[in-house]
């Protein structure tokens, strides 16, 4: 059973990143506090990502990033019973699989699993063949959540949402599809979401821009939502989770903590 409400843990800059301040233990403690807030509020999933590591590598991250994320993911898995996911930005699915394999995470998120997208990191190409073979050999139980026409990116040539979703599911073998707006915190286009839901034979998530005012409308179409900015202090993804905002979100969703 996939989680229905996933809270994003936006890690502060990790070792090796320009913004790293030299204290990995405090980064880990912040991640644990955020996870605790999500769990207390009633979220049934958390997603760990190296959000603070700007500017991002487009493909392979440094080894120290994988080590740091593995350490934190293992602590999260040890302490919290909710579903755990991993995303290694910008598009290092192989490292995300490695972190998931050692930590016991249930899923990874991949920004570009199929196709080619023009991004601020350059051209990012999907690599489903290598990723799926790596998963089969390393951690076949881990699910792959794939963004379709992902935020902060543009396809090189026009492609319909219907075609993009079908390619992700039928040809790249995604286990779930994520629809986003144009940028972090931006709302989705409802028509895009409907088109994705019709085209997909796997669960469809909204990956940006859902608020407590729109979550019920969102779940009339989508199977689940991934939330970050809306439940952070001041609505800023760089800040810690605001427990009261998270609880209000769950209440609007109709769930009980």
C-alpha positions, -999 to 999 in steps of 0.1 A, spaced: 0 0 0 15 33 -11 13 63 14 -14 88 7 1 119 24 39 123 20 58 150 38 91 162 23 122 165 45 142 192 28 177 186 41 200 215 48 232 216 28 252 184 32 290 179 33 305 189 0 277 214 -9 287 251 -10 262 260 18 274 233 42 281 248 77 302 219 91 277 202 114 261 170 100 247 160 134 226 192 135 213 185 100 204 150 111 186 163 142 166 188 121 155 159 98 144 138 128 124 167 142 107 173 108 99 136 105 85 136 141 63 166 132 50 149 101 43 116 120 27 134 149 4 153 125 -8 121 108 13 119 76 18 83 65 49 89 44 81 110 44 104 118 16 141 126 22 158 148 -3 191 168 -5 172 201 -12 199 223 3 227 210 -20 223 238 -46 236 240 -72 227 204 -81 247 179 -102 224 168 -130 233 132 -127 258 116 -103 263 133 -69 295 131 -48 301 100 -27 299 120 5 263 130 -3 253 93 -6 270 86 27 254 115 45 219 107 32 223 70 40 232 79 76 201 101 80 178 77 61 189 49 85 181 70 115 147 79 101 139 42 93 149 32 128 128 58 145 97 63 125 72 36 113 59 55 83 67 49 47 102 63 38 112 76 3 145 90 -10 153 115 -37 188 124 -47 187 157 -66 188 165 -94 184 131 -110 207 105 -94 183 76 -92 212 50 -88 224 68 -56 188 70 -44 185 32 -49 217 27 -29 204 48 0 171 30 -1 188 -5 -2 208 2 29 182 21 49 151 0 42 133 29 24 102 18 4 105 40 -26 126 65 -45 116 96 -65 131 102 -99 127 136 -117 135 123 -152 130 86 -157 122 88 -194 126 114 -221 149 145 -222 143 177 -202 160 210 -205 168 222 -169 190 248 -151 215 219 -148 215 214 -185 199 186 -205 188 156 -183 182 123 -201 160 95 -186 179 63 -180 152 38 -172 170 8 -186 200 11 -162 178 22 -133 154 -7 -136 182 -32 -140 199 -18 -109 167 -20 -89 161 -56 -100 196 -66 -88 199 -45 -57 165 -38 -41 135 -51 -62 111 -43 -34 118 -6 -37 92 13 -58 100 40 -83 79 72 -82 86 92 -114 78 128 -122 61 135 -155 72 167 -173 89 177 -141 90 211 -125 119 235 -132 123 219 -166 109 219 -202 108 191 -227 129 195 -258 99 190 -281 62 192 -274 47 161 -258 12 155 -245 6 146 -209 -11 115 -221 19 103 -241 44 112 -214 25 93 -187 21 62 -209 58 62 -217 67 64 -180 44 36 -170 45 12 -200 81 18 -213 100 31 -182 81 9 -157 73 36 -131 53 23 -101 37 57 -95 35 90 -114 40 125 -100 24 156 -115 38 190 -105 35 227 -112 62 247 -129 84 251 -97 87 241 -61 55 251 -43 36 259 -76 1 245 -80 -6 219 -107 -27 225 -137 -59 206 -129 -64 196 -166 -29 181 -167 -37 162 -135 -69 148 -150 -52 138 -182 -24 121 -162 -49 102 -141 -68 89 -172 -36 78 -189 -20 61 -159 -26 25 -148 -5 32 -116 -11 57 -87 -9 94 -95 5 119 -70 5 157 -69 41 167 -62 38 205 -56 16 233 -47 -11 215 -27 -24 235 3 -49 228 30 -74 249 9 -69 226 -22 -61 192 -8 -97 178 -9 -101 189 -45 -67 174 -53 -77 140 -38 -109 139 -59 -85 132 -88 -51 121 -74 -43 91 -54 -20 110 -30 -1 142 -24 35 151 -16 37 182 6 65 204 17 63 242 14 26 243 26 35 230 60 68 247 66 72 278 87 64 308 66 56 285 37 93 283 29 107 249 21 141 258 37 124 261 71 114 235 96 80 218 96 54 238 115 35 212 135 3 232 137 3 238 99 9 201 94 -20 192 117 -43 217 100 -34 201 66 -43 166 79 -75 179 93 -85 195 60 -77 162 43 -101 144 66 -75 122 82 -69 116 119 -34 116 134 
